[in-house]
């Protein structure tokens, strides 16, 4: 299966991205008192890492590609 790396660069990058998103969300809530957009940012910004990890356990190549496609869409939404 194409995604069986346990600590590959994509996994590491999505983890770092999620950590930055969490810090940004905390800043928006604590400093700017912004709640609506910050909640959506948190959801869409942390989901790609989860999808990459799900892709690592994909049942087929098509499932692997599908899960990474979802991760890509979530990154786009976050941007």
Secondary structure, DSSP 4 states (H G I P E B T S, - for coil): -TT--SS-HHHHHHHHHHHHHHHHHHHHHHHH---HHHHHHHHHHHHHHHHHHHHHT-SSHHHHHHHHHHHHHHHHHH-
